[in-house]
Amino acid sequence: MFRGITSIMYKEVIHMLRDPRTFLLMLVVPSVQLTIFGLAIDLDVKDVATVVYNLDGREPSRDVLNTFWNSGYFEPAGTALSDEQLISAIVRGEAKVGLKIPPDYSDNVLRGRPANIQVLIDGSDSTVAMQALNVANAIALRESMEIIAHAVDGGVGGGNGPPIDTRPRMLFNPDMRTANFMVPGLVGVVLQVTTMLLTTFAIVREKENGTLEQLMVTPVSRLGLMVGKLLPYGVIGAFETAFLLTIMRFLFQVPIAGSILLLAGFAVVFLFCALGLGLLISTFAENQIQALQYSIFIVMPSILLSGFVFPVENMPYAIYLIGRLVPVTYFVEILRGIILRDAGFMDLWTQGAILAFIGLIVLTVSTIRFRKTL
């Protein structure tokens, strides 16, 4: 019944040894992924980028700000000189929280009267928003208790309410719907994975089917071949983008607050970048198994390091930089900016420029790596 099993096993061992690249990838990829993603995945939200609009400027207001910074949950990300600048910093994605301290804050604290701090929170990221809201309320409660204790020790009467009162205002996603946060990011991740895999097999399929030799004898240039491979899949990607956004809008009831035309323009740039990544992978891989293994190096960071699920603020800096090399990181920011925060071109042009730059680099490297010779 098991006659010849040792011969088959010997044959497979010889086959694996003759393909050391695939064998090495099978051993290296899991260990690398476990190390990187184990360091990156952290559900505890810390170092939330926070912009400050301090109309008081005196010592009590500086003290309460230091309490926010020393908590470890908030990280100063600049100052604003007006309400418009405060909100604009959140719309652009430069900050997740905005603190506004009124001009009479110190007077109210010193006289034992309720002092207000307005806390503006970016609700488009529900995980960060809920943590920021809870910590801000806890800080205000702790500061209030300390002020009341000092007032009692000094024989000063208290006011009619808590000395410090946070006035939270949830922006862009006031109901804290999980779908509003997750689905736009999921659109970006699904688009990158599917479109990249389409072109990943473009040249690998030619190699395995033996038709690559026919392309080599054609007068088409290397760049022309790359672009010719890319454009048909780009059309498919455009239809897929429209289809996914339609599902997002009508099935998951996620409203699109910003410009659809602007979103479409950024989507074209992203598709160019994602399709180019697939072509680049196909120039490295000798067969479809290797192509899939190389793709994992892009697929897993797209899910875990792009900010789609886990906040990038918590990641070690080296892991954070790896995530910034993945195109979908910037497209997720664009999607959430336009769909949830009604961000405009000037708010997101940096992400679009980076996507275009990555796309050009990827296409250039793919063209250089492809040789019209066996």
C-alpha positions, 0 to 999 in steps of 0.5 A, a space after each residue: 500500500 505504501 510501496 515507493 513512498 521513500 522514493 517519492 519523499 526523496 524526489 520531493 526533497 531533491 525538488 526543494 533543494 533545487 529551488 532554495 529561494 522558495 524553501 528559504 521564503 517558507 522559513 523566513 517569511 513567517 518568522 519575519 511577519 511574527 516579529 514585525 506584526 507582534 511589535 506593531 499590534 497594540 490596542 492601547 492608544 497612546 501618544 495621540 497627536 493633539 493641537 492646542 488653542 490656548 486663549 489664556 496662556 497663564 500658569 494654570 492653563 499651562 499646568 493643565 496642558 502639562 497634565 495632558 502631556 504627562 499622561 502619556 496618552 496625548 502628544 503635542 502636535 502644534 498650536 492653533 491661533 484660531 478656531 479655524 486652524 484648530 479644526 483644520 489641523 484635525 481635518 488634514 489628519 495632523 491631529 486627532 484631538 484639539 484642546 481649546 482653553 478659554 481666556 478666563 480659564 485661570 480666573 475661574 480656577 483661582 476663584 474656585 469657579 467651574 473652568 471649561 476646556 473644550 475637547 475636539 475629537 476626530 470621530 473618524 477613528 473610533 478606537 482613538 476617539 473613545 480612548 481620548 474621550 475617556 482619558 480627557 474626562 479622567 484627567 479633568 476629574 483628577 485635576 478637579 479633585 486636586 483643586 478641591 483638596 487645595 481649596 479645602 486645605 486653604 479654607 476657600 469655598 468651592 463653586 457650584 460645580 466641578 472646578 474643571 469641566 471638559 466639553 467634548 465635541 465629537 467631530 465627523 462621526 458623532 455616533 461613533 459608528 464602527 462601520 464609518 471607521 472600518 469600511 472606508 479603510 477596508 475599501 483601500 485594503 481590498 483594492 490594493 490586494 486584489 489589483 496587485 494580485 491581478 498584475 502579480 501574475 502578469 509576467 509570471 504567467 508568461 514565464 510559466 506558459 512559455 509565451 514570454 519568448 514571443 514578447 521578447 521578439 516584438 518591437 515593443 519597448 520594455 516601458 511599453 510592455 509594462 504600461 501595456 500590461 498595466 492599463 487593462 487591469 487599471 480599467 478593471 480596478 476603476 470599475 472595482 473601485 466604483 463597485 466597492 464605494 457603491 456597496 459602502 454607501 448603500 449597504 453599510 450606510 456610510 455617507 460620503 461627506 466630501 467630493 466624489 470627483 476628488 476621491 476618484 482622482 486620488 483613486 486613479 493615482 492609487 491604482 497606478 501605484 498598486 498595479 505597479 507593485 504587482 508588476 514589480 513582484 512579477 519581475 522577481 518571481 520565477 513561478 506563481 508560488 514565489 509570486 504569492 510568497 512575495 505578495 505576502 510581504 505587501 498584503 500583511 503590512 497593508 492590513 496591519 501596518 496601514 492604520 486600517 485597524 491598529 493605530 499607527 501612533 502606538 507602533 515602534 518607529 521602525 515598524 511605523 516607517 515600514 508601514 509608510 512604505 505601503 501605498 494603502 497607508 496613504 490611500 486609507 488616510 485619503 479615503 477617511 479624509 474625504 469620506 468622513 471629514 470632507 477634506 479637500 485637495 489642499 488637505 490631502 495633496 501630500 498623500 497624493 504626491 507620495 502615492 504618485 512618487 511611489 508609483 513612478 519609482 515602482 514602474 521605473 524599477 519594474 521596467 529596469 528589471 525586465 529584460 527582453 532576453 532569456 
